[in-house]
Amino acid sequence: MIAPPITYLVDGKQYVTVLAGWGGAFALAGGEVAKSVGGDPNGRLLTFALRTPPPTPEQIEAMLDEPGEIGDGGRLFHHHCAACHGANAIAGGTSIPDLRKSVLPYEGFVEVVRSGVREKLGMPRFGQRLAEEDTQLIWRYIDSRRSSAP
């Protein structure tokens, strides 16, 4: 990657574009070492279309305004979980699971979220930050999102 990615919408479909190839700081400042490594001077412009359109700010706001447990769980999810697991529980990568597709029973979810059984895989322990009731609300919110999973 020799430039930061950009994202944009065309007719409601989200795209991510990145410039890749030989270049960047190493090629510019690497001097003789950079020359000796070589590289293809022709960059590539790569564009990827995302399968699921991102939720609009209005959709997220509407979900967060939902009354009761689902709305409370959604607010907690977006505060504690969305940075990694995506807005509206729609994960975008292959290394972070899409929680809408999780088959963990509630007890397994608690082990992962509060007890830190997957800390070595990058999932932080939230036992000190989330009360048991908050964990239940987040679980109910994720469960309500399962019908939207592809």
N, C-alpha and C positions, 0 to 999 in steps of 0.2 A: 504494500500500500504506500503510495507516495503522496497522497492527499487525503484529508479527512472525508469520510463518507457524507453524503447528503441524502435527504429523503424528501419526497414530494408526492403529491396526489395528482392523478390525471383521471378524470371521469370516475372518481370514487375509488380508484385502485391505487394502493401505495407502492412506490418504487424506492429502492435504495441504489445509489450510484456511487462508485468509487474509482479513482484513477489508480491503476496498479502498474508496476513495471520497474525499470531501473531508474533511480532518481532519489530524490529526498536529500536529507542532510549528508548521508554518507557519500553519495555520488558527488555532491558539491564540495564537501570539505575533506574528503578522504585522501586527496592527493594521489601519490604514486600507488598506495595500497588499493585505492578504489579503481585505478586504471588497471592494475594487475588482475583484479578479480574479474574485470570485464562486465558484461551485462548487455542486455538487449536495449538499445537506445529508444526503441519504439514502445511507448507505453500502451496500455490497454485501458479502455473505458468499459468497466463492467457494470451492468445494470441488472438488478434482480427485482422481480415482482413478488410482493408478499401475498401469500394465499388468503389470509384473513385481513380484511381492511381494519385499520386501527379504529378504536372507538373515538368518536368525536368528543370534544370537551363537554358538549351538551349531554351526550349519552352518559358520560361518567358522572356528571352533575346530577342527572335524573336518577341514576342508580344510587348515588350517595344520599339523595333526598328521600329514598324509600323508607317508610316508617318501620319500626319494629326491629326484630332480631336481624333480618337480612340486611337492612340498612346499617345497623350498628356494626354488624360483622364486616360489611363492605368498607365502612370507614376505617375500622381497625386493620383490615387487609391492606388497604391503600396506604395507610400510615406505616405499617411494619413490613409488608411483604411485596408490594407491587414493584419496588425498585428492581427486584430480581425476577419475580414471577409474573410481571406484566400487569398493565391496567386491565381491570375486569377479569383478572386471573387467566389472561391469555398470554402464555409464555412464548417468547419469540425464538428461542434457540434450542439446540439439541442437547446441550449440557445441563440446562435447567429444566426440570420437568414442568409440563403443563398440568397444573394441579386439578384441572377439570377432568383429567383422565386418570387421576390417582385411584388405585384400588386399595389403598391402605384403609383399614378400619379405623374408627375414631381413636382407639387405644394406640395404634401404630402412629397416627398423626401426632398424638400427644408426645410419644417417645421422640419423634423427629423434632418437633417444634420446641417443646419445653425441656426435654432431657438431653438433647444434643447428640443423639446416636449417629447422626451423619455429619458431625463437625469436621471430621477428617476429609469429607467430600466437599466441604465449603459451606454447608448449611449451619449457620450460627445457632447457638442455644438461646432461646428466648424465655427460659424459665424465670429469670429475674425480672424481665420486662413485661411479660404477659401473665395475667392472672388466669386461673383455670376457667373462669366464666368467659374471659376474652377469647381464650383458645376455642371454646365451644362456639362462640359467635362466629369466629373466623371459619371454623369447620362448616357451620351451617351456610355461611355465605358461599363458600367453595362448592358445597353440595348443590346449592341453588343454581350454580353456573354450569353444572355438568351437562345439561340439555343443550348447551350451545357449543359443546366440544365437537369437532369434526370427526 
